Amino acid sequence: MYPADTIYFYAQTDDWSEFSNFAPYGVAMDDVWWRTVEHYFQAQKFHDADYRERIRVANKPKDAKALGMTRQIPLRDDWEAIKDGVMLDAVRVKFRTHEAPRELLLSTGESMIVENAPMDSYWGCGPDGNGLNKLGRILMQVRDELRRD
């Protein structure tokens, strides 16, 4: 399905783990420092400022994700319409801010990049490899942008 030179990433113990939103590369977004892209992304699901701050200060990205998965706090009405843009903006900032992951991303040449997320058919390739791979596509877009800069 994917070319032989495809780069797969997912867990923090895998090769290419720097591409994960859980990787320890913070981002300055909305005049605030976020520990990881995951922290920022999960917080943006909500209008409730106190809850966003609770996510921002979570110790680990998995804790931020768990807080972001709640439905006890209402999601913003426009979340489905804006989530891809939120992700793209945060990933751009991450790779423009941090040299090591930027150089790693640029080193991938023209290879396809796939988030090998077995339970996520939207951001990753999903259980059967037929997912949308939105995060991989965003990484390839950012790679192209960095090359042009």
C-alpha positions as CSV (number, residue, x, y, z in Angstrom):
1,M,0.0,0.0,0.0
2,Y,2.7,2.5,0.9
3,P,6.1,2.7,-0.9
4,A,9.0,0.7,0.4
5,D,10.8,3.7,1.7
6,T,7.9,4.9,3.8
7,I,8.8,6.3,7.2
8,Y,6.5,5.1,10.0
9,F,6.4,6.7,13.5
10,Y,4.3,6.3,16.5
11,A,5.7,5.4,19.9
12,Q,8.3,7.3,21.8
13,T,10.6,4.2,21.6
14,D,10.3,4.0,17.8
15,D,12.7,5.4,15.3
16,W,11.4,8.8,14.1
17,S,9.7,9.4,17.5
18,E,10.5,13.1,17.1
19,F,7.6,13.3,14.7
20,S,5.1,12.4,17.4
21,N,3.0,15.0,19.0
22,F,4.1,13.4,22.3
23,A,7.8,14.2,21.6
24,P,9.3,16.6,24.2
25,Y,9.5,19.6,21.9
26,G,7.4,22.5,23.3
27,V,5.7,25.2,21.3
28,A,4.9,28.8,22.0
29,M,1.3,29.3,20.9
30,D,-1.1,32.1,21.8
31,D,1.6,33.8,23.9
32,V,1.9,30.7,26.1
33,W,4.5,27.9,26.3
34,W,3.0,24.4,25.8
35,R,5.2,21.3,26.7
36,T,4.2,19.4,23.6
37,V,2.1,19.8,20.5
38,E,-0.3,17.3,22.1
39,H,-0.8,19.6,25.1
40,Y,-1.7,22.5,22.8
41,F,-3.8,20.5,20.4
42,Q,-5.9,18.9,23.2
43,A,-6.5,22.2,24.9
44,Q,-7.8,23.9,21.8
45,K,-10.8,21.6,21.8
46,F,-12.4,23.7,24.5
47,H,-13.4,27.3,25.1
48,D,-13.2,26.9,28.9
49,A,-10.0,28.8,29.8
50,D,-9.5,27.1,33.1
51,Y,-9.8,23.6,31.5
52,R,-7.4,24.6,28.8
53,E,-4.9,25.7,31.4
54,R,-5.4,22.4,33.3
55,I,-4.4,20.6,30.0
56,R,-1.5,23.0,29.5
57,V,0.1,22.2,32.9
58,A,-0.5,18.4,32.7
59,N,2.8,16.6,33.5
60,K,2.8,14.2,30.4
61,P,1.3,14.3,26.9
62,K,-0.7,11.2,27.7
63,D,-2.3,13.1,30.6
64,A,-3.1,16.0,28.3
65,K,-4.6,13.6,25.8
66,A,-6.8,12.0,28.5
67,L,-8.0,15.4,29.6
68,G,-8.7,16.3,26.0
69,M,-10.8,13.1,25.4
70,T,-13.3,14.0,28.1
71,R,-16.8,14.9,27.0
72,Q,-17.7,16.2,30.5
73,I,-16.6,19.6,29.2
74,P,-18.3,20.7,25.9
75,L,-16.2,20.7,22.8
76,R,-16.1,23.9,20.9
77,D,-18.8,24.0,18.2
78,D,-16.3,24.6,15.4
79,W,-13.8,21.9,16.4
80,E,-14.4,19.6,13.5
81,A,-14.0,22.5,11.1
82,I,-10.8,23.9,12.6
83,K,-8.9,20.9,14.0
84,D,-6.7,20.3,10.9
85,G,-5.6,23.9,10.9
86,V,-4.9,23.8,14.7
87,M,-2.7,20.8,14.1
88,L,-0.9,22.3,11.1
89,D,-0.2,25.5,13.0
90,A,1.3,23.7,16.0
91,V,3.4,21.3,13.9
92,R,4.8,24.2,11.9
93,V,5.8,26.0,15.1
94,K,7.4,22.8,16.5
95,F,9.6,22.2,13.5
96,R,10.5,25.9,13.1
97,T,11.4,26.2,16.8
98,H,13.5,23.0,17.3
99,E,16.6,22.3,15.2
100,A,17.0,18.5,15.8
101,P,13.5,17.5,14.7
102,R,13.6,20.0,11.8
103,E,16.9,18.5,10.5
104,L,15.4,15.0,11.0
105,L,12.3,15.9,9.0
106,L,14.3,17.5,6.2
107,S,16.5,14.3,6.1
108,T,13.5,12.3,5.0
109,G,13.8,13.5,1.4
110,E,10.6,12.7,-0.5
111,S,9.7,9.6,1.6
112,M,6.1,9.1,2.6
113,I,5.6,9.8,6.3
114,V,2.9,7.8,8.1
115,E,1.7,7.9,11.7
116,N,1.5,4.2,12.4
117,A,-1.4,4.7,14.9
118,P,-3.3,1.4,15.1
119,M,-6.4,3.0,16.7
120,D,-6.5,6.2,14.8
121,S,-7.8,6.2,11.2
122,Y,-8.0,10.0,11.1
123,W,-4.5,11.3,12.1
124,G,-2.8,7.9,11.5
125,C,-3.1,4.9,9.2
126,G,-5.5,3.1,11.5
127,P,-5.7,-0.7,12.1
128,D,-5.8,-1.7,8.5
129,G,-3.4,0.9,7.0
130,N,-6.2,2.6,5.1
131,G,-6.6,5.6,7.5
132,L,-6.4,9.2,6.3
133,N,-2.9,9.8,7.9
134,K,-3.6,13.5,8.4
135,L,-0.7,13.9,10.7
136,G,1.7,12.3,8.2
137,R,0.4,14.5,5.5
138,I,0.8,17.6,7.7
139,L,4.5,16.6,8.4
140,M,5.1,16.2,4.6
141,Q,3.5,19.6,4.0
142,V,5.7,21.2,6.7
143,R,8.8,19.5,5.3
144,D,8.0,21.1,1.9
145,E,7.5,24.5,3.5
146,L,10.8,24.2,5.4
147,R,12.6,23.3,2.2
148,R,11.3,26.4,0.4
149,D,12.3,28.8,3.3
